[in-house]
Structure formats: C-alpha cells, structure tokens
C-alpha cells in the first residue's frame, strides 16, 4: 500500500531569487560564521581562559555550552524556514547574533557569560540549515552546484583559516575579535537577505498542524547526547554519573522521537527518510569522512602546539599556503568534475587523498617542523573539498528537494553529531595511546638504569651538579619521554584516520549510480528541451511519484 507523501513531512517550495549573486554571497558569509566561530572558539579557548580567569572545568563547560545548543535548534530550522520563510528566520537571527557577539567581550559576570554563549549557539544553529533551504527554495537549478559548493567549502576553509584568525587575533588585534568579527559579518548577511531574498507568505496551515512533540524530542535527545560526548573524555565516560545520565536520557528521548513520528498523523521527520540504501550509505560516508578528517584537523595542531610548543600565529603560514589558498582551487575543480562525472568518482578521489595524507602523517617524528606537514595538509584539504562536497551532491541527487524540510532534521543530526563523536573518540584515543606509549617508554627506566644515569650526567653539565640541577636534568628526561609518547600517539591518530578513509572507500563500493536529475552530470545535455518551468514541474511530479511508489522520501 502506498503512503501519501504528506505522511513523511511538509512539502517545501519557494520563490526564485531575482538577485542570485547576492543570495550566494549571503550563503558564503553564513557558512563563514558557522565554520569559523566553531573553530575559533576551540582553538582560542586558552586565550579566553586567561581573559575570563576560567579554570579547566569552567572552560570545558563554556565550550560545551557554546556549541551544544546548535543541535537543539538546527534540526528544526528547515521547518521554521518552510513556515515563516527565509527572511523571517535568518534576518532577525543575524542581527541578534551580532549584538550578542558585541556584548560578550564586555562582560564581567560569569553567569551572563555562559547564558549569552548559550543563546549565541542557538542562533548559530540557524545559519547552516537555513543555507541548505535557501539553495533549494530561492536559487535557480543552474546555481545549485555553486550553492552546495559554498556550503561544503566551510569545512576545509574554517578548519584552516580559523586557525590563522586565532593567531592574528591573539597576537595582534586582541582576543575580543574572536567575537567582534561577527559584528561585521552577521549584519552583512541580514543586509544581503533584505535586498535579495524574496518575500514569502506565512504558511499558516503548516503552523497549525506542527509536530511540536517530535521537534522537542529530537532536539532534546541530540543535545543531551552531544553534551555527553563533549564531556565524555574529560569525565572518563561511563565512570561519570553525569555522562551516563545524559547518554541514557538522550537515548530514551531518541526512542520516543521515532515512536512519535510513527504514530502522529502529520509527522515532522518520518524515519523512512533515512531508509533508502543510497542515502543511508551516503550518511555512512559522511561519518567516515568526518572521522578521517578530524585526524588531520586535531593531530597536526596538537603536535605543533604540545610537542613543538608553537603558538597559533607561528602555524598560520602553513595553513595559508597549504589550505586557505588551495581550497578554492580544489573546490572549483570538484565542481568542474561534478558537472562531467558521477559523484562517486569525486568521492573516491577525496577519500584516496585523505588516506595518502594519513599514511604520510603516520611517519611522524619529533623532528617534524610546521612545513614538514605541508604535503599532509594539501592532501587533507583536497580530500575534504572533494569528499564532503561530492557526498552532499550525491545525497541530494537521490532526493526530492521539495522534501528538504523533513530530511534536513537528519542532515543536521549527522552533521553535528558525527563531528562531535569524531572529536570526542579521537581525543580519547590519543589520550589512551599517549598513556600506553608513556608506559612502554618509561618501563625500562629505573633508578639503577645506566642509560638514565648517563643521560643525567650529560645534562648536569648544563644544569649543574647541585640537587636542583639533578632534578632539572631528571625533569628534562621525563619531558623528552613524554614528548616522544605524544609523537607516537599522534602517529597512531593518523593511522586511525587512514582506516576511516578506507572504510569510506568501501562504503562507496555499495552505493548505486546517481539518478537522473538536476544534479546529474548529463542533465544539461539530455534534459527535455522544454521551458524551464515545465522542466521543473515535470521533475517535481516524477520525484513525487517515485517517492510514493517506493514508500519513502529522500534526503
């Protein structure tokens, strides 16, 4: 028995923008805000600790509170855009976000600091989901690949340029610019949307039949799981009652969400959205990509800061040359190939590049300088540009864009959840491997060790033979052992990144060919020679018929 399309979530449609270049500029800035603010906060956290006199625990919770609310609201943003329109959702959010970003560096009260960061994160959660909706609601089909490329560009660009900005702000302009950059950028987003975004009517009927329970259950469950992941490594996972309670509570709410979506009359995001083979495997590729990508984005800065002892500004040149400049070349090449070959080939190119970069990085030694990482950074930048962009195109090619409201909930959960899961598990892996290598390296060292005494005697020529000099010599030996343990652990991180890239390659093998549609490389050459409006109408009708026949919606 066929299931009516309305059973899977609301239909979304919009008005084509009259100034698409301004919409594209707004998308670029919105992606900039999300990617850079998330990266800048994580890299610049030590500077914020000093500015606000925060302890380690307080700083850790500040980071969690500044990110977790994103997932609370992001899954519902597509629905809000369908009901209220892009203008009503993004313009006020951008302006309020700018005001909060202006106020935070001026605060001296700890409670207000945490509260404003939470509100700021809620607003930050609006930008990326709204970006996806703008692409399909307000851009002509010929601009879709460009819009998706801008959406995908934020991943490699934010991880690299964000590090550069932290270095510049921390050493030259002041830590306040970690926030004040948005006082300039966010109002520009609002201005561009005021000028270019078409005015859309309020969807009253959809508002009256809203699945509030489903939205609340999904947002709350994912937020609890996100907090558990973010604090898990620091609190030693299930040895902590807080983490255990959050995981159990989040899991129960997630089960409640799926039950709710299966029984309510008008579900907001029916689970059938993720039951298509191509889309399910595509989500798996995103997860594998995120884990592999996190290896490069965490290991390289951690090595250069913890082992080489460098500040972000000293590392920024590596990212400018190896990532910031090349990323525009790579994403342009990815778009060019995407118009000519199947997305799966581009995904393979990206994952292979990341796998090779991981293999090179696994040969890490303590003598490596920032420029030793240049081939690794280049390969990871290429891999991120090709893989993420092409996977998003592949997922959307298997979808009916008119059903983006229902599927966007899962897209945002995968986007934020997989990134946080990757960071948390990789940090735990690095911590455990560092402890393992420390035990292995320190095991042969004993009070009677001749090698130890020989090394201390050599160091005493520098520190002196006094008791203080002997202690300093012993401390230098311990530091070298710990540094080498870090090096070996970071090498293991690259090994883990390699295997996740291989897992992504294996998943690609099981994907099917791209269906013919606006994102297919042959669409421009083989589409029926009809008026654009008629083509779009026919495609929408065929997509709806296919959806009903198969019993599910797509991404």
C-alpha positions as CSV (number, residue, x, y, z in Angstrom):
1,X,0.0,0.0,0.0
2,X,1.4,3.4,-0.9
3,X,1.9,6.0,1.7
4,X,0.9,9.6,0.8
5,X,3.8,12.0,0.6
6,X,2.3,14.2,3.3
7,X,2.9,11.4,5.8
8,X,6.6,12.0,5.7
9,X,6.7,15.7,6.4
10,X,5.7,19.0,4.9
11,X,6.3,20.0,1.3
12,X,8.6,23.0,0.9
13,X,8.8,25.3,-2.1
14,X,10.0,28.8,-2.5
15,X,10.4,31.7,-4.9
16,X,13.5,32.0,-7.2
17,X,15.6,35.0,-6.1
18,X,15.9,37.9,-8.5
19,X,19.5,38.6,-7.4
20,X,21.0,35.1,-7.1
21,X,24.6,36.5,-6.8
22,X,23.6,38.3,-3.6
23,X,22.0,35.2,-2.2
24,X,25.2,33.3,-2.9
25,X,27.2,36.0,-1.1
26,X,24.8,35.6,1.9
27,X,25.4,31.8,1.8
28,X,29.1,32.3,1.8
29,X,29.0,34.6,4.8
30,X,26.6,32.4,6.8
31,X,28.9,29.4,6.2
32,X,31.9,31.6,7.2
33,X,30.2,32.5,10.5
34,X,29.3,28.9,11.5
35,X,32.6,27.3,10.5
36,X,34.9,30.0,11.8
37,X,33.1,30.6,15.1
38,X,33.1,26.9,16.0
39,X,36.8,26.5,15.1
40,X,37.9,29.9,16.5
41,X,36.3,29.1,19.9
42,X,38.0,25.7,20.2
43,X,41.5,27.0,19.1
44,X,41.2,30.2,21.1
45,X,39.9,28.7,24.3
46,X,43.2,29.1,26.1
47,X,43.1,32.9,25.4
48,X,39.5,33.0,26.7
49,X,40.5,31.2,29.9
50,X,43.1,33.8,30.6
51,X,40.7,36.7,29.7
52,X,37.9,35.5,31.9
53,X,40.1,33.7,34.6
54,X,38.4,30.4,34.0
55,X,39.6,27.1,35.4
56,X,39.9,24.0,33.3
57,X,36.5,22.7,34.2
58,X,34.8,26.0,33.7
59,X,36.5,26.5,30.3
60,X,35.4,23.0,29.3
61,X,31.8,23.7,30.1
62,X,31.9,27.0,28.4
63,X,33.0,25.2,25.2
64,X,30.1,22.8,25.6
65,X,27.5,25.4,26.2
66,X,28.8,27.5,23.3
67,X,28.2,24.6,20.9
68,X,25.6,22.1,22.2
69,X,22.5,24.4,21.7
70,X,23.2,24.4,17.9
71,X,21.9,20.8,17.6
72,X,18.9,21.7,19.8
73,X,17.5,24.1,17.2
74,X,19.3,23.2,13.9
75,X,17.2,20.2,13.1
76,X,14.0,22.3,13.2
77,X,15.4,25.3,11.2
78,X,14.3,23.9,7.9
79,X,10.7,23.5,9.2
80,X,10.8,27.1,10.5
81,X,12.0,28.3,7.1
82,X,9.2,26.4,5.4
83,X,6.6,28.0,7.7
84,X,7.9,31.6,8.1
85,X,10.2,32.0,5.1
86,X,14.0,32.6,5.0
87,X,13.7,36.3,5.6
88,X,11.8,36.0,8.9
89,X,14.1,33.3,10.2
90,X,17.6,34.5,9.2
91,X,17.4,38.3,9.3
92,X,16.5,38.7,12.9
93,X,18.8,35.8,13.9
94,X,21.7,37.6,12.2
95,X,21.1,40.9,13.9
96,X,20.6,39.5,17.3
97,X,23.7,37.3,16.8
98,X,25.8,40.5,16.0
99,X,24.5,42.2,19.2
100,X,25.4,39.3,21.4
101,X,28.8,39.0,19.8
102,X,29.4,42.7,20.5
103,X,28.4,42.3,24.2
104,X,30.3,39.1,25.2
105,X,33.8,40.6,25.4
106,X,32.4,43.4,27.6
107,X,31.0,41.1,30.2
108,X,32.5,40.5,33.7
109,X,29.7,38.3,35.2
110,X,30.3,34.6,34.8
111,X,26.6,33.6,34.7
112,X,25.9,36.1,32.0
113,X,28.9,34.9,30.0
114,X,27.5,31.3,30.0
115,X,24.0,32.4,29.2
116,X,24.9,34.6,26.3
117,X,27.1,31.8,24.8
118,X,24.1,29.5,25.0
119,X,21.8,32.0,23.2
120,X,24.6,32.7,20.7
121,X,24.9,28.9,20.0
122,X,21.1,28.7,19.4
123,X,21.3,31.5,16.8
124,X,24.5,29.9,15.3
125,X,22.4,26.7,14.7
126,X,20.1,28.6,12.4
127,X,22.7,29.5,9.7
128,X,23.8,26.2,8.1
129,X,20.3,24.6,7.9
130,X,18.9,27.8,6.5
131,X,21.7,27.8,4.0
132,X,20.6,24.5,2.6
133,X,17.0,25.7,2.4
134,X,18.0,28.9,0.6
135,X,19.7,26.8,-2.1
136,X,16.6,24.9,-3.0
137,X,13.9,27.5,-2.2
138,X,15.5,30.6,-3.7
139,X,18.1,29.6,-6.3
140,X,17.6,28.5,-9.8
141,X,18.7,24.9,-10.5
142,X,21.7,26.1,-12.5
143,X,23.1,27.6,-9.3
144,X,22.5,24.6,-7.1
145,X,26.0,23.2,-7.5
146,X,27.6,26.6,-6.7
147,X,25.4,26.9,-3.6
148,X,26.3,23.4,-2.4
149,X,30.0,24.1,-3.1
150,X,29.8,27.1,-0.8
151,X,28.0,25.0,1.8
152,X,30.8,22.4,1.6
153,X,33.6,25.0,1.4
154,X,33.2,25.9,5.1
155,X,34.6,22.5,6.3
156,X,38.2,22.8,4.9
157,X,38.2,26.6,5.0
158,X,37.1,27.0,8.6
159,X,39.5,24.4,9.9
160,X,42.4,26.2,8.3
161,X,41.6,29.9,8.1
162,X,40.1,29.7,11.6
163,X,43.4,28.7,12.9
164,X,45.0,31.7,11.1
165,X,42.5,34.1,12.6
166,X,43.1,32.9,16.1
167,X,46.8,33.6,15.6
168,X,46.2,37.1,14.3
169,X,43.6,38.0,16.9
170,X,45.6,36.6,19.8
171,X,48.9,38.2,19.0
172,X,47.9,41.4,17.2
173,X,44.3,42.6,17.4
174,X,43.2,41.2,20.8
175,X,41.1,38.2,21.8
176,X,37.9,40.3,21.7
177,X,38.0,39.9,17.9
178,X,37.1,36.2,18.3
179,X,33.6,37.6,18.8
180,X,33.7,41.1,17.2
181,X,34.4,39.6,13.7
182,X,30.7,38.7,13.7
183,X,29.7,42.3,14.5
184,X,30.8,43.0,10.9
185,X,29.8,39.8,9.1
186,X,26.4,39.0,10.6
187,X,24.7,42.3,9.7
188,X,26.1,41.9,6.2
189,X,24.2,38.6,6.0
190,X,21.0,40.4,7.1
191,X,21.5,43.2,4.6
192,X,22.1,40.8,1.7
193,X,18.9,38.9,2.5
194,X,16.9,42.1,2.9
195,X,17.9,43.1,-0.6
196,X,17.9,39.7,-2.4
197,X,15.7,37.2,-0.6
198,X,12.2,37.1,-2.0
199,X,9.3,37.8,0.4
200,X,7.3,34.6,1.3
201,X,3.9,34.2,2.8
202,X,3.4,32.7,6.2
203,X,2.4,29.0,6.0
204,X,-0.5,29.1,8.5
205,X,-1.8,25.6,7.7
206,X,1.6,24.0,8.4
207,X,1.9,26.0,11.7
208,X,-1.5,24.7,12.8
209,X,-0.5,21.1,12.3
210,X,3.0,21.3,13.7
211,X,4.6,18.3,15.2
212,X,5.9,20.1,18.2
213,X,6.4,16.9,20.2
214,X,8.7,15.4,17.5
215,X,10.8,18.6,17.2
216,X,11.2,18.8,21.0
217,X,12.1,15.1,21.4
218,X,14.7,15.1,18.6
219,X,16.3,18.4,19.6
220,X,16.4,17.5,23.3
221,X,17.7,14.0,22.8
222,X,20.5,15.0,20.4
223,X,21.5,17.9,22.7
224,X,21.9,15.5,25.7
225,X,24.0,13.1,23.7
226,X,26.1,16.0,22.3
227,X,26.9,17.2,25.9
228,X,27.7,13.6,26.9
229,X,30.1,13.3,24.0
230,X,31.7,16.7,24.6
231,X,32.3,16.0,28.3
232,X,33.0,12.2,28.0
233,X,36.7,12.3,27.5
234,X,37.3,14.8,30.4
235,X,35.0,12.9,32.8
236,X,36.2,9.4,31.8
237,X,32.9,8.4,30.1
238,X,30.8,6.0,32.0
239,X,32.8,6.4,35.1
240,X,30.9,9.7,35.4
241,X,27.3,9.8,36.6
242,X,26.7,12.9,34.5
243,X,27.8,11.3,31.3
244,X,25.9,8.1,32.0
245,X,22.7,10.0,32.8
246,X,23.0,12.1,29.7
247,X,23.5,9.1,27.4
248,X,20.6,7.1,29.0
249,X,18.3,10.1,28.9
250,X,19.2,11.1,25.4
251,X,18.7,7.5,24.2
252,X,15.3,7.3,25.8
253,X,14.2,10.6,24.2
254,X,15.5,9.4,20.8
255,X,13.4,6.3,21.0
256,X,10.5,8.4,22.0
257,X,11.1,10.6,18.9
258,X,10.9,7.6,16.5
259,X,7.8,6.3,18.2
260,X,6.2,9.7,18.0
261,X,7.0,10.0,14.2
262,X,5.4,6.6,13.5
263,X,2.1,7.3,15.3
264,X,1.3,11.0,14.8
265,X,-1.0,12.0,12.0
266,X,1.4,14.5,10.4
267,X,5.0,13.6,11.4
268,X,7.7,16.2,11.1
269,X,10.6,13.9,10.1
270,X,9.5,10.3,9.5
271,X,12.2,7.7,9.9
272,X,11.7,6.5,6.4
273,X,13.7,9.5,5.2
274,X,16.9,7.5,6.1
275,X,15.8,4.1,4.9
276,X,16.9,4.5,1.2
277,X,20.1,2.5,0.5
278,X,21.9,5.2,-1.3
279,X,21.0,7.8,1.3
280,X,21.8,5.5,4.3
281,X,25.2,4.6,2.8
282,X,25.8,8.3,1.9
283,X,25.3,9.2,5.6
284,X,27.8,6.5,6.5
285,X,30.3,8.0,4.1
286,X,29.8,11.4,5.8
287,X,30.5,9.8,9.2
288,X,33.6,8.0,7.9
289,X,34.8,11.2,6.2
290,X,34.3,13.2,9.4
291,X,36.3,10.7,11.5
292,X,39.1,10.7,8.9
293,X,39.1,14.5,8.5
294,X,39.2,15.0,12.3
295,X,42.5,13.1,12.4
296,X,44.2,15.9,10.4
297,X,42.4,18.8,12.0
298,X,43.2,17.6,15.5
299,X,46.6,15.9,15.2
300,X,48.5,18.5,13.3
301,X,47.7,21.5,15.5
302,X,48.1,19.3,18.7
303,X,51.6,18.2,17.7
304,X,52.8,21.6,16.7
305,X,51.4,23.1,20.0
306,X,52.1,20.4,22.5
307,X,55.3,19.0,21.2
308,X,56.9,21.8,19.1
309,X,55.5,24.4,21.6
310,X,54.3,26.8,18.9
311,X,51.6,29.5,19.1
312,X,48.8,29.6,16.5
313,X,50.3,32.6,14.8
314,X,53.5,30.5,14.2
315,X,51.5,27.8,12.5
316,X,49.3,30.1,10.4
317,X,51.6,30.3,7.4
318,X,51.4,26.6,7.0
319,X,47.6,26.7,6.7
320,X,47.6,29.8,4.5
321,X,49.9,28.1,1.9
322,X,48.7,24.5,2.4
323,X,44.9,25.0,2.8
324,X,43.4,28.5,2.6
325,X,44.7,29.3,-0.9
326,X,44.5,25.7,-2.4
327,X,41.0,25.1,-1.1
328,X,39.4,27.4,-3.7
329,X,41.3,25.6,-6.4
330,X,40.2,22.2,-5.1
331,X,36.6,23.1,-4.7
332,X,36.5,24.7,-8.2
333,X,38.0,21.5,-9.7
334,X,35.4,19.5,-7.7
335,X,32.6,21.5,-9.2
336,X,34.1,21.1,-12.7
337,X,34.3,17.4,-12.4
338,X,30.9,17.1,-10.8
339,X,29.4,18.5,-14.0
340,X,31.0,15.8,-16.0
341,X,31.3,12.6,-13.9
342,X,29.3,10.7,-11.3
343,X,29.7,12.0,-7.7
344,X,31.0,8.6,-6.6
345,X,34.3,9.1,-8.6
346,X,34.8,12.5,-6.9
347,X,34.2,10.9,-3.5
348,X,36.8,8.2,-4.3
349,X,39.3,10.9,-5.3
350,X,38.8,12.7,-2.0
351,X,39.0,9.7,0.2
352,X,42.1,8.4,-1.5
353,X,43.8,11.8,-1.0
354,X,42.9,11.7,2.7
355,X,44.2,8.1,3.0
356,X,47.5,9.0,1.4
357,X,47.8,12.1,3.6
358,X,47.2,9.9,6.7
359,X,49.9,7.4,5.6
360,X,52.4,10.2,5.3
361,X,51.4,11.6,8.6
362,X,51.8,8.3,10.3
363,X,55.5,8.5,9.8
364,X,55.6,11.5,12.1
365,X,58.8,12.0,14.2
366,X,59.8,14.5,16.8
367,X,62.0,16.4,14.3
368,X,59.0,17.5,12.1
369,X,58.5,21.2,11.7
370,X,55.4,23.0,10.5
371,X,56.5,22.8,6.9
372,X,57.0,19.1,7.2
373,X,53.2,18.8,7.3
374,X,52.7,20.7,4.0
375,X,52.0,17.5,1.9
376,X,49.7,16.2,4.6
377,X,47.7,19.5,4.8
378,X,47.4,19.7,1.0
379,X,46.1,16.2,0.7
380,X,43.7,16.6,3.5
381,X,42.4,19.9,2.0
382,X,41.9,18.2,-1.3
383,X,40.2,15.3,0.3
384,X,37.9,17.4,2.4
385,X,37.0,19.6,-0.6
386,X,36.2,16.6,-2.9
387,X,34.6,14.2,-0.4
388,X,32.2,16.4,1.5
389,X,31.0,18.4,-1.5
390,X,30.5,15.3,-3.7
391,X,28.8,13.3,-0.9
392,X,26.3,16.1,-0.3
393,X,25.7,16.3,-4.1
394,X,25.2,12.6,-4.2
395,X,22.7,12.6,-1.3
396,X,20.7,15.5,-2.8
397,X,20.7,13.8,-6.2
398,X,19.0,10.9,-4.6
399,X,16.4,13.2,-3.1
400,X,13.4,15.3,-3.8
401,X,14.5,18.8,-2.9
402,X,10.8,19.6,-2.1
403,X,11.1,17.3,0.8
404,X,14.2,19.0,2.3
405,X,12.2,20.1,5.4
406,X,11.6,16.5,6.6
407,X,15.1,15.3,5.8
408,X,17.0,18.3,7.0
409,X,16.4,17.2,10.6
410,X,18.6,14.1,9.9
411,X,21.1,16.0,7.9
412,X,21.8,18.3,10.8
413,X,22.0,15.5,13.3
414,X,24.5,13.7,11.1
415,X,26.5,16.9,10.6
416,X,26.8,18.0,14.2
417,X,26.6,14.6,15.8
418,X,29.2,12.8,13.7
419,X,31.7,15.8,14.1
420,X,31.3,15.8,17.9
421,X,31.5,12.0,18.1
422,X,34.7,12.0,16.0
423,X,36.4,14.7,18.1
424,X,35.4,13.0,21.4
425,X,36.5,9.5,20.4
426,X,39.7,10.7,18.7
427,X,40.7,12.7,21.8
428,X,40.0,9.6,23.9
429,X,42.1,7.5,21.5
430,X,45.0,10.0,21.7
431,X,44.9,10.2,25.5
432,X,44.9,6.4,25.9
433,X,47.6,5.9,23.3
434,X,49.8,8.6,24.9
435,X,49.4,6.7,28.3
436,X,50.2,3.4,26.6
437,X,53.4,4.8,24.9
438,X,54.4,6.5,28.1
439,X,54.2,3.2,30.0
440,X,56.2,1.4,27.2
441,X,58.9,4.1,27.0
442,X,59.1,4.6,30.8
443,X,59.1,0.9,31.7
444,X,62.8,0.2,31.1
445,X,63.8,3.4,33.1
446,X,64.6,2.6,36.7
447,X,66.8,4.2,39.4
448,X,69.5,1.7,38.5
449,X,69.4,2.3,34.8
450,X,72.8,3.0,33.3
451,X,71.4,4.8,30.3
452,X,69.3,7.1,32.7
453,X,72.4,7.9,34.8
454,X,74.5,8.5,31.7
455,X,71.9,10.9,30.3
456,X,71.5,12.8,33.6
457,X,75.3,13.1,33.9
458,X,75.4,14.7,30.4
459,X,72.6,17.1,31.4
460,X,74.2,18.0,34.6
461,X,77.0,19.7,32.6
462,X,74.2,22.2,31.6
463,X,72.1,22.4,34.8
464,X,74.9,21.8,37.4
465,X,75.6,19.1,39.8
466,X,73.7,20.5,42.7
467,X,70.5,18.7,43.9
468,X,68.4,21.3,42.0
469,X,70.5,20.7,38.8
470,X,69.9,16.9,39.2
471,X,66.2,17.5,39.5
472,X,66.1,19.7,36.4
473,X,68.1,17.1,34.5
474,X,65.7,14.4,35.5
475,X,62.7,16.6,34.6
476,X,64.3,17.2,31.1
477,X,64.5,13.4,30.6
478,X,60.9,13.0,31.7
479,X,59.8,15.7,29.3
480,X,61.6,14.0,26.4
481,X,59.9,10.7,27.2
482,X,56.5,12.4,27.4
483,X,57.1,14.3,24.1
484,X,58.1,11.0,22.3
485,X,54.9,9.4,23.7
486,X,52.9,12.2,22.3
487,X,54.6,11.8,18.9
488,X,53.8,8.1,18.8
489,X,50.2,8.8,19.9
490,X,49.7,11.4,17.1
491,X,51.2,8.9,14.6
492,X,48.5,6.4,15.8
493,X,45.9,9.1,15.3
494,X,46.9,9.3,11.6
495,X,46.7,5.5,11.4
496,X,43.1,5.7,12.7
497,X,42.4,8.4,10.2
498,X,43.7,6.2,7.4
499,X,41.4,3.3,8.3
500,X,38.3,5.5,8.4
501,X,39.2,6.8,4.9
502,X,39.4,3.1,3.8
503,X,36.0,2.5,5.5
504,X,34.6,5.3,3.4
505,X,36.0,3.9,0.2
506,X,34.4,0.5,1.0
507,X,31.1,2.2,1.6
508,X,31.3,3.9,-1.8
509,X,31.5,0.4,-3.4
510,X,28.0,-0.4,-2.2
511,X,26.4,2.8,-3.5
512,X,24.2,2.9,-6.6
513,X,24.5,5.2,-9.6
514,X,23.3,8.8,-9.4
515,X,19.6,9.1,-10.6
516,X,19.0,11.4,-13.4
517,X,18.0,14.9,-12.3
518,X,19.2,18.5,-11.9
519,X,22.4,17.4,-10.2
520,X,23.3,14.6,-12.6
521,X,26.3,15.4,-14.9
522,X,24.3,14.7,-18.0
523,X,21.2,16.7,-17.1
524,X,22.1,19.9,-19.1
525,X,22.7,17.9,-22.2
526,X,19.9,15.3,-22.1
527,X,17.1,17.1,-20.3
528,X,14.0,17.6,-22.5
529,X,14.1,20.8,-24.5
530,X,11.2,22.5,-22.7
531,X,10.6,25.7,-20.9
532,X,12.5,25.8,-17.5
533,X,9.2,26.0,-15.5
534,X,7.8,23.0,-17.4
535,X,11.0,21.0,-16.8
536,X,11.0,21.7,-13.1
537,X,7.3,20.9,-12.8
538,X,7.8,17.5,-14.6
539,X,10.8,16.7,-12.4
540,X,8.9,17.5,-9.2
541,X,6.0,15.3,-10.4
542,X,8.2,12.4,-11.2
543,X,10.1,12.7,-7.9
544,X,6.8,12.7,-6.0
545,X,5.5,9.7,-8.0
546,X,8.8,7.8,-7.4
547,X,8.6,8.7,-3.7
548,X,5.1,7.4,-3.3
549,X,5.9,4.2,-5.3
550,X,8.9,3.4,-3.2
551,X,7.2,4.2,0.1
552,X,9.8,6.7,1.4
553,X,11.2,10.1,1.0
554,X,14.8,11.0,0.4
555,X,17.2,13.4,2.0
